[in-house]
């Protein structure tokens, strides 16, 4: 199957005023990953306290060969939306052969509020 291109972001670093190294999302590094399958994982809407919040999930399947393994410390741009990695990505293998079928990554985004 032919997939889409997504971008995996990793926070840059900077030194804060106390001398500690902290994440800097204003200067991330990025890696484009081609041939990623994108599926809608669902969404929910919250209309409380006069705020309209929508939480959306996507399931991404990074097809072989796997060159990047995102972690919850990364963000991924999917169809123009910058999403957080949710949970631990896991390898998917074909049951009969054990061959690598891909890497499943769940991402989520909260909009509104």
Backbone bond lengths (Angstrom), bond angles and torsions (degrees), N, CA, C in turn:
res aa  C-N    CA-C-N  psi(-1)  N-CA   C-N-CA  omega(-1)  CA-C   N-CA-C  phi
1 X - - - 1.449 - - 1.527 109.02 -
2 X 1.318 115.09 143.45 1.458 120.15 179.72 1.526 108.37 -93.47
3 X 1.316 115.76 126.54 1.456 121.22 -177.29 1.517 112.77 -104.49
4 X 1.316 113.78 -165.14 1.458 122.96 -177.71 1.526 110.08 -108.84
5 X 1.314 115.81 168.88 1.458 120.95 173.66 1.524 108.61 -96.04
6 X 1.328 116.13 128.76 1.462 122.23 173.72 1.528 107.06 -119.28
7 X 1.320 115.70 163.08 1.460 120.59 -179.89 1.519 109.36 -120.12
8 X 1.331 115.57 124.13 1.464 121.51 177.85 1.522 107.65 -94.19
9 X 1.338 115.60 123.46 1.461 121.72 -179.26 1.524 110.67 -105.31
10 X 1.316 115.74 141.56 1.462 122.55 173.91 1.518 107.17 -126.41
11 X 1.320 116.56 131.43 1.465 120.42 -178.71 1.521 110.62 -61.50
12 X 1.319 114.77 140.81 1.456 119.70 169.64 1.520 108.07 -75.56
13 X 1.301 117.07 -175.78 1.467 120.38 177.11 1.520 109.77 -128.69
14 X 1.308 113.86 155.96 1.459 120.90 174.59 1.527 107.45 -149.66
15 X 1.288 115.68 165.94 1.459 120.96 178.09 1.519 108.40 -100.91
16 X 1.350 116.23 126.14 1.461 119.20 179.45 1.529 110.53 -80.80
17 X 1.298 117.12 -179.96 1.474 120.60 -174.39 1.521 113.39 -67.91
18 X 1.341 116.71 -11.35 1.464 120.29 178.23 1.524 112.02 -99.44
19 X 1.332 116.32 2.26 1.459 120.86 178.18 1.518 114.21 89.56
20 X 1.337 117.71 4.60 1.461 121.14 179.41 1.530 110.18 -87.13
21 X 1.313 116.14 147.56 1.458 121.34 175.44 1.520 108.64 -85.46
22 X 1.335 116.82 125.78 1.466 122.07 -177.75 1.525 109.64 -129.54
23 X 1.354 115.25 160.75 1.462 120.52 177.04 1.516 110.73 -64.91
24 X 1.328 115.52 145.43 1.456 121.30 177.91 1.529 108.14 -131.23
25 X 1.351 116.21 94.13 1.463 120.76 -178.97 1.520 112.38 -76.51
26 X 1.334 117.81 -4.93 1.465 120.29 174.40 1.526 111.38 -77.38
27 X 1.339 116.52 -16.45 1.463 121.58 -178.56 1.529 111.07 -135.04
28 X 1.341 117.33 61.54 1.466 118.80 -178.79 1.530 111.85 -79.27
29 X 1.330 114.55 161.19 1.456 120.11 167.73 1.523 106.66 -96.08
30 X 1.318 117.15 155.33 1.457 119.54 -176.79 1.522 110.97 -137.21
31 X 1.341 114.72 148.40 1.458 122.15 175.32 1.520 107.12 -133.67
32 X 1.327 116.84 123.40 1.461 120.98 175.42 1.524 108.73 -81.86
33 X 1.324 116.24 133.40 1.459 122.10 178.47 1.525 107.40 -121.13
34 X 1.320 116.10 120.84 1.460 121.61 -178.27 1.521 111.25 -90.92
35 X 1.325 115.03 163.75 1.460 123.37 171.87 1.531 113.24 64.09
36 X 1.328 116.83 39.90 1.460 122.43 178.25 1.524 108.46 -99.14
37 X 1.332 116.21 127.71 1.462 120.81 176.74 1.517 108.52 -80.56
38 X 1.335 116.97 135.85 1.459 122.78 -177.46 1.519 108.77 -120.63
39 X 1.349 116.15 125.89 1.464 121.19 177.55 1.518 109.20 -128.00
40 X 1.313 115.76 144.17 1.461 121.56 176.74 1.518 108.89 -70.73
41 X 1.318 116.60 126.37 1.453 121.41 178.08 1.515 112.25 -96.80
42 X 1.335 116.95 -0.23 1.458 121.04 179.72 1.511 111.81 106.98
43 X 1.329 114.97 169.01 1.459 120.38 177.24 1.517 109.60 -150.82
44 X 1.320 115.13 157.37 1.460 121.79 176.42 1.521 107.92 -132.57
45 X 1.327 115.37 150.02 1.457 120.54 178.32 1.514 109.39 -121.02
46 X 1.323 115.13 138.36 1.456 121.78 177.33 1.518 107.81 -119.59
47 X 1.313 116.80 122.84 1.460 121.24 -179.61 1.528 110.15 -118.77
48 X 1.316 116.44 56.70 1.457 120.45 179.75 1.521 109.80 -112.37
49 X 1.299 115.66 155.12 1.461 121.97 177.99 1.523 112.61 52.21
50 X 1.315 116.44 36.50 1.466 123.38 177.08 1.534 112.41 61.54
51 X 1.329 116.49 23.43 1.461 118.74 176.04 1.524 109.03 -115.90
52 X 1.303 115.29 138.71 1.460 121.06 178.55 1.521 107.90 -107.84
53 X 1.326 115.97 96.82 1.457 121.91 -177.42 1.516 108.86 -106.57
54 X 1.317 115.83 132.27 1.459 121.26 175.05 1.521 108.59 -121.66
55 X 1.340 115.47 122.46 1.458 121.88 173.90 1.523 107.56 -102.63
56 X 1.321 116.93 124.21 1.460 122.08 -179.50 1.520 109.79 -122.54
57 X 1.326 115.47 144.42 1.459 122.36 178.66 1.517 109.30 -122.46
58 X 1.321 116.08 146.53 1.456 122.54 173.07 1.519 108.23 -129.79
59 X 1.311 116.44 144.72 1.456 122.20 171.83 1.520 106.62 -104.97
60 X 1.323 116.52 124.44 1.458 122.07 179.76 1.521 108.58 -111.40
61 X 1.315 116.72 137.54 1.458 120.44 173.49 1.524 107.50 -119.64
62 X 1.331 114.85 109.53 1.451 121.71 175.94 1.526 105.87 -80.27
63 X 1.344 116.42 115.55 1.456 121.09 -176.06 1.534 111.10 -84.04
64 X 1.329 116.70 151.43 1.468 120.19 179.23 1.518 110.84 -60.39
65 X 1.318 118.18 149.13 1.458 126.12 -0.49 1.537 110.88 -78.70
66 X 1.313 117.09 137.57 1.470 122.60 -179.00 1.524 107.84 -81.59
67 X 1.323 116.81 116.49 1.464 121.52 -179.67 1.522 112.36 -110.38
68 X 1.337 116.60 -15.61 1.468 122.18 -179.15 1.518 107.87 -136.59
69 X 1.332 116.80 133.34 1.464 121.10 174.59 1.522 108.13 -118.19
70 X 1.342 117.87 99.10 1.463 120.34 179.87 1.527 111.20 -65.77
71 X 1.311 115.58 152.85 1.462 122.64 175.47 1.529 108.15 -127.56
72 X 1.328 118.34 172.68 1.467 119.57 177.65 1.533 114.01 -61.28
73 X 1.330 117.73 -11.96 1.469 120.44 176.23 1.518 111.90 -80.28
74 X 1.334 117.41 -10.29 1.466 121.98 179.29 1.519 110.61 -95.65
75 X 1.318 114.97 167.11 1.461 123.36 166.49 1.520 106.04 -124.56
76 X 1.328 116.17 154.32 1.459 119.80 -178.98 1.522 109.23 -130.80
77 X 1.327 115.93 130.75 1.459 120.77 176.28 1.521 107.56 -89.84
78 X 1.345 115.30 118.54 1.466 123.18 -179.51 1.523 107.31 -123.09
79 X 1.308 117.18 118.20 1.466 122.19 179.00 1.529 112.23 50.88
80 X 1.322 116.43 38.91 1.454 121.87 177.59 1.514 115.03 86.12
81 X 1.337 118.10 -3.20 1.463 122.33 -179.85 1.523 110.08 -102.62
82 X 1.325 117.10 129.62 1.456 120.50 177.89 1.526 108.60 -87.88
83 X 1.327 115.63 113.24 1.467 122.78 -172.69 1.527 111.16 -112.91
84 X 1.326 115.76 154.26 1.457 122.74 174.06 1.522 109.56 -91.44
85 X 1.322 116.55 143.00 1.455 120.78 174.21 1.521 107.37 -75.35
86 X 1.335 116.33 128.83 1.468 121.80 -177.28 1.531 109.20 -108.12
87 X 1.300 116.00 117.28 1.461 119.41 177.11 1.512 112.33 78.03
88 X 1.327 114.06 -161.93 1.455 121.47 -175.61 1.528 110.56 -102.71
89 X 1.327 118.51 121.68 1.462 120.08 174.27 1.526 109.47 -61.20
90 X 1.336 116.52 150.28 1.466 118.62 179.89 1.518 111.14 -137.34
91 X 1.335 113.75 149.17 1.467 121.01 178.37 1.512 109.70 -74.67
92 X 1.300 115.98 139.71 1.455 122.86 177.86 1.522 105.86 -114.18
93 X 1.321 116.85 128.62 1.462 120.86 179.60 1.519 110.20 -123.40
94 X 1.345 115.71 154.29 1.454 121.00 176.25 1.521 108.09 -73.36
95 X 1.345 118.78 125.37 1.465 121.63 -175.08 1.529 114.26 -57.53
96 X 1.307 118.52 -42.06 1.469 120.58 -174.67 1.527 112.27 -71.55
97 X 1.319 116.81 -38.52 1.463 119.72 -173.53 1.522 113.98 -106.57
98 X 1.332 116.33 -24.08 1.459 119.86 -174.52 1.515 112.91 79.30
99 X 1.353 116.57 4.03 1.462 120.44 179.20 1.522 110.61 -67.00
100 X 1.314 115.58 152.02 1.466 122.22 179.33 1.524 109.68 -66.96
101 X 1.339 116.21 123.09 1.468 121.10 178.29 1.522 111.48 -105.37
102 X 1.322 117.48 -13.40 1.451 120.11 178.46 1.506 113.13 146.41
103 X 1.305 115.22 -178.03 1.455 123.54 178.06 1.520 107.22 -121.50
104 X 1.325 117.31 121.41 1.460 121.94 -179.19 1.530 108.40 -93.12
105 X 1.339 115.24 125.36 1.463 121.71 -179.13 1.522 107.62 -127.11
106 X 1.314 116.97 125.10 1.463 121.27 175.96 1.526 108.18 -97.44
107 X 1.339 115.57 133.09 1.460 120.49 178.22 1.522 108.83 -128.35
108 X 1.330 116.25 158.38 1.457 121.03 -179.86 1.520 109.60 -145.28
109 X 1.350 113.04 155.98 1.456 120.20 177.43 1.526 108.10 -142.78
110 X 1.313 115.66 142.89 1.469 122.31 174.89 1.520 107.84 -113.27
111 X 1.333 114.94 126.44 1.464 120.49 -179.93 1.517 109.26 -123.20
112 X 1.301 116.10 149.60 1.466 121.56 178.66 1.507 111.36 90.79
113 X 1.308 114.38 -166.98 1.459 118.60 177.48 1.461 110.88 103.58
